[in-house]
Amino acid sequence: MSENIRKLDEFIREERASEDIDNHVSKERKYMSFKDILPSKIPQGWKIVRLKHIAKRFITGGTPSTKEPKFWNGDIPWIRSVHITKPYIDSSCIEHYITKEGLEKSATNIVPKGNLIIATRVGIGKSAINLIDVAINQDLTGVILDKSKVHPMFLVWYLHLPKVIKLLESLSRGTTIKGITQSALKNLLIPLPPIDEQRRIVEVLSTVDEAIRLVDESIARTERLKKGLMQELLTKGIGHIEFKQTEIGKIPKEWKIAKLGELGDFQYGYTISASKENTGIKLLRITDIKEDGFINWDEAPYCHVTEEIFKRYRLNVGDVLFSRIGATTGKTCYIDIPIQSIFGSYLIRFIPKKPEINTRFLYFYTQSKKYWNQVNRLKSGRLKMGLNIAQLKLLQIPLPPLHEQEKIVKILWTIDKRLKTEKDRKRKLIRIKRALMDLLLTGKVRLMVRENV
């Protein structure tokens, strides 16, 4: 056993012998849980501390009575765990404000800015640093930090490690609403580097986080552009001045309305088990299609199929697939790259039988409000939360001349390619950030701090 591990085990044994971590959970079980999240080797100069050793005090929260209007719509920001969506809380996170009287006549308390707020009931494990003074509800705990010992953002990044979040969730107790006890929270073990090294780690992670934020802003701008263009192109077309009213709204006079069943046939996917073994043939499932319609082929599993089955269900460039069940009912994707693959049973393929429909045009139409209005009406009927081929055949689509469909597709596809590039960049940055968090926050890689000369 290395010297570092021996010291770590001695430290934990001493702590276990002297402190009652949680009356609801056995000490042995808690010891193993804490030990599992700690690095196997503690870097030189680092310490293992309990959260209470780097905190000055802990603040609980509450909710002013919603029956008292005079408690609400004041000037004091107030949050619940649902408002913690990023590593920090600023004015953009605030949806509710309370009055001074609401603060004084309820269990809520204000957490001064620059400290830790962590969810200890609903949303267990979510945490952030508040950049503004903010009152909290009963699902949150405020931790006033000793900033001479810990950099607030270092602590938040550590608490964002998946294994730490998993531990916090495992510590929750209760029947109706589970929660982490104050004792368990106070005794959470933190591997802590010197404060200067903490600052360097925060600088690196914050740089990556800022890059992700800028990409998010770019994605949001591009999505707004696409939404505006779709609204314009799929309802007014290109260069039209005369319009007519139809069952699905106003469209150019030269366009037609067609049912999908008039334009093509449909095919249910194949029922088969996924396989991790690389068979050379991917299996596309609903879960491999993201909300934006992009397909994550890297995560799609493989499958074992005969040559006959492969030929029958093989995916081809230009295929449009509809999700037919569950919360994703109506979601679609477009196959834009050639890949050896088939599609699963919860998907339905559209097979055009007339040359007057461009399947990319159909794919873009399935992202429009007109399409989703029809799908949602069907989902709320006898086929609640599901679609079948008979229902898909009845869906109506505005049909421009083929040459105009191709012009519209060219414009929207250019925007989609830009979106894909931006989202791929975001996914890459997130992978980099996760890798850096694991390396830096556990001391696997050290950031040396230059001494002032």
N, C-alpha and C positions, 0 to 999 in steps of 0.2 A: 504494500500500500504506500502510495507516494506521501510525502510530508504534507502537501496541500490537502489531500483527501483526509488524512488522519486528523488534521486540525479542524477541518469542516465537520467531521463526525463528532469530535470532542465538543465543538461549539454547540451543535444541535442537541447532544445528549445533556449537556449542562442546562440548556434552555428548557428542555423537556422536563427535567427534574425540578426546575424551580418555578415554572409557570403553568397555569391552567389555561391552555390555549382556547378551548371551547368545551363547555359542559355537555354539549349535545353530540359531540363526536369523540371517539376514543383517541387518546394521545398517540397511540401507535399508528392508527390510520392517518392522522393529521401529519405526523412526522414523515411518513412515507410520501404523502402528497407534496409536502414542502421540499423534501429532498429531491423528488423527481424533477422539479423545475430549476434547480440550481445547477450551475456549470460543474462538471466533474473536477475541474481544476480552477482554483481561485488565483487569478493573476497577482503577482507581487504588487503590493501597494493597495490592493482592493480589500474591502471589508464586507462581511455579511451582517446586515443590520435588520432589525424589525422596523416596520413602518412607524411604529410609535416612537422609535428612537430618533427619527428625523422629522418628527412632527411636533408642533407646539400644542395643538389641541385639535379636537374633532368636533364638527358642527352637524347637528341633525336638522331635518327640515320638516315642513308641513304644508298644508293647503288651507288658505283662508276660506271661510264658508262661501260657497257659490250662491247661497240664498241672500247674501248681504251685498247689494250692488255697491255700497260705499267702500267695500274692501277692494274693489277692482277698478281697472282703468286709471290707475294712478301713474306715478313716474318711477316706480321701483321695478326693475326687471325681475321676472320670476320664471323658473324653468322646471321642467320634468325631465326624466331620463330620455324621452323621445327627442328632446331638443339637442342631445349630444350626438352629432353626426360627423364631427371632425375633431382633431386633437386640441382644439381651442374653442372657447365660447366668446363670441363677440356680439355686437348689436344685431348682426344679421341672423343670429340664432333665436332671437327673442320674439315670441308671439304673444306673451301675456305680461301685463304690468299690474302691480298691486299698489294700494295706497299705504301711507304710513300707519293708518289705523288697522288695515288688514295685516300689516306686519306685526303690530303690537298685540293684536287680539287673536293670534293664531300661533301654531307651533313652528312656523317657518322662521328661518334665520338668514341673514345676509352673509355670504362668503366674500371676504375682501378680495379684490382682484389680485391675480398672480399666484393663486393657490390651486390645489387639486380638488376636483369634484368627481366623485365616482358613484356609479349606480350600485346600490347594495340591496335593492329589491327588484323591481321591474327593470329589465334590461341589464341584469347583473354583469358587472365587469366593464361596462362602458365608462370611459374616463376622459377628462379634458382639463386643460388649464383655463380658468376664466380670466379674460383680458379686461373685464369690467366687473364692478361690484354687482352681485346677483343673489337674489333670494332663491332658495331651493325647496322642493317638495319632499314628502316623506320617503320617496324612493331613492333619494340621493344623500350622500354624506360629503360634507366639506372637510378637507384636511388642510389646516394651516401649517405650512411647511417651514422648517428651519433652513433658510436659504444659504446659510453658511456651510451647511452639510450636503444639501442636495439641490441640483438645478431642477426646477419644476418640470421642464420639458423632458429631461432625462428620465424622470420617474414616469411620465405619461407614456413615453416610447416603450419603456420596460413593461408597463402594464398592458400595452397593446400587443405584446408577444402572444401568439396563439396559445402556447402552453400555459401562460399565466392566466389568460382569460378562461381557459378550460379549468384550471385549478379553482379560480374564484367561483365559477359555476358549480363545481363539485362541493364547495363549502356551504352552499345555500341550504337552508333548512326551513321547514314549514309545511302546512297542508294546503291551504288555499293560495296564499301568496308566499312564495319562498323568498328568503333573504339571508344575507351574510350578517352574522352577529358582529357587534363592535369589537368583541374580543378577538374573533378570527381575523378581522380586518387589521386591527392594531398589531397583530403578531405575524402578519405577512412578511416573509423574508425577502430582502432586497440585496443583490450583489452590487456593491457601491464602489466605484472608482474614486480617486481624488477629484475634487471639485473642478480643477482645471481640465482634467481629462473628460469629465462629464460635459463641460462646455464645448470641447472639440467634437465630441460625439453628436451633440445637439446641432452644431453647425453643419456637419455632414448630412445628417438626416433631414434637417430643415431645408437644405439646398435641394435635395431630391424631392421633398414634399412641395417646394415652390415650383419646381419643374412640372410636377403632376398638376398643380393648380393651374398653371398657364396652359397646359394641354387641355384641361377641362374647360377653360374659358374658350379656347379655340373650337373645341367640339361643340359647345353650346351655341357659338356663333354660326357654325356650319349647319347645325341642326335647325336653327331658326331660318337660315337661308333656304334650306331644303323644304321646310314646311311651307314657307311662303311661295316658293316656286311650284310646289305640288298643287297648292290651292289654286294658283293662277293657271297652270298648264292643264290640269285635269278637269277644270270647269270651263275655262275660256279658250283653251287651245292657243294656237299661234296665228295671230293676224286676223281673227274673226271680228266682224262688226254686227252680225245678225245672230240672234239667239232664239231658242224656243224652250218652253216649259215642258218637263217630262216627269215621270213618276219618281225619279231620283234627283230632281232639281233642274235648274237652267243649264243648258249646254248649247254649243254652237249649232246653227241651223243645219249645217252639212253633216253633223255627226248622227249616228244611230244609237239606239239602245238595244243591247242584246243580252240574252241569258247565257250563263256559262255553259249550260247544257247544249245550247245551239252551236257553240264554238268548239267544243271538244268533249272528250270522254274523261272518266276518272278511274283511278285504280287504287285500291287499298294496299297498304304495305304488307310486308311478310312478317309472320310471327316466328321469332327465333331468339335464342339466348345469345347474349353478348359474350365475347371471349377476349381475354387479355393476350392470348397467343397471336402473334403476327401471322395471319393467314394470307395476307395480301389483299383482303377484301374488307373494307370498313363497313360498319353498320351505323347508319344515320338514325338517331332517335330524337324525340322532341327535346330532350334535355341538352342536346348538342347544338340546338339552334338558340341563339341569344335573342334578347328582346328586340334588338335592332335588326334581326333577320340574318345577321352574319353567322356563319357556321364555324365552330371550333373543331376543325378536323383533327388537331393534335390530341384532343381529349376523347374523340369518338373511338369506341372499341372496334374490335374485329369480329368476324363471325365465320362459322363453317357452313358452306352451302355447296350444293351440287352445281354443275355447270348449267343444267337446265334452269334451276332456280335463279342463278346469277343472271342469266340472259333475260329472264322474265322481269326481274326487279332491279336491274342495273340502272343506276342514275346516269343521266346524260346532261351535258351542258345545255342550258335552256329550260330544264325542268323547273316547274313551280310546284311546291309541296305545301299542303295545308295541314295544320294541326287539328285533330278532330275531337279532342277530349280534354276535360279538366279546365284549369284556369287559363291555359294557353290556347283554348279553342279559337280557331280563326287565324292564329299567327301563321305567317308564311315565310318561306325562304326560296331563294333562287340559286340554282347550281350554276356557278360561273367558271368553274375550273374542272378539267377532266380528272376524275379520280376513281379508282376501282372501288365501287361501293354499291350497296343496296339500301333500301329504306324500310324502317320498321313499321309495325302494324298500327301504330297510333298516328301515322301520316297518310295522306291521300295525295296521289300525283295527278296533276292535270295534264291531259294528252290532247294537244290541239288537233282538230280534224279539218280545219279550214285555214287557208293561208292569210286570212284577213285579221288574225290576231297575233301580235308580237308578245311573246310570253314575258318579256321584261316589262312591257307596258302593263300587262296584267299584274305583275309583281308590285309595281309602283302603285297601281290602283288599290291593291289590298292594304296599303298603308294609309289610305285616305279616309276622311271622315265619312264619306258616302258609303264606302264598303263596310266600315265598322258599325254604322247605324243599322245596316241590314243584318249583319252577324249578331249583334246584340239583341235584335228583335227575335231572331231564331233561338238564341240561347235562353231567352226568358220564356219561351213557349214549351211545347211538349218535349222538346229535346234539350231541356235545361242543361247548360254547361257541356253541350256536345253537338257535333255536326255529323251528318252522314252524306253520302254521295247524292241522294235524292234532294237534300236541302241545298247542297252546293250548286247543283244544276239550276236552281231557281234564282241564284244571285244574279243581279243585273249589273251591267257594266256599260259605261259610255264608250262608244266605239268610233274613234276618228278614222279617216282613211289611213291605210297602212303607212304611207310615206310620212304622214304627220305623226303617227305613233312613233316612228323611228326617230324623228327630230326631237320629240319630247323625251324619249328614252335616252338619247345622246346627252341632253342637258342634265337630266337627273342622275344618270350613271356617272357623269363626271363628278357631281357632288358626292355621290355615294363612295366613289374611289377615294376622294379626299377624306371623308369620314373614316373609312376603313384604315387609311394610313395613320390618322390621328389616334384612333382607338388602339391600333397595334402599338403605337409609341407609348400610349398610356399603360398598356399591359406590360410592356417591357420595363418601364420605369417602376411599376409596382413590384415586379419580380426583383429588380435591383434593390429597391427599398427593403423588401422582406429579407433578402440575403444579407444586406448591411446590418439590419436590426439584429439578426441572429448572431452575426459575427461580432459586432461592436458592443452590444448590450450585455453580452455574456463573457466578454474578455477573450474570445477566441482570436481576435485581431486587436492589437493595441494601437491607439493613436497617440504617439509621443508628443508631449507638449514642450515647445521650446522655452528655455529659461531666458529671461531678460538679461542681456549682457550689460 
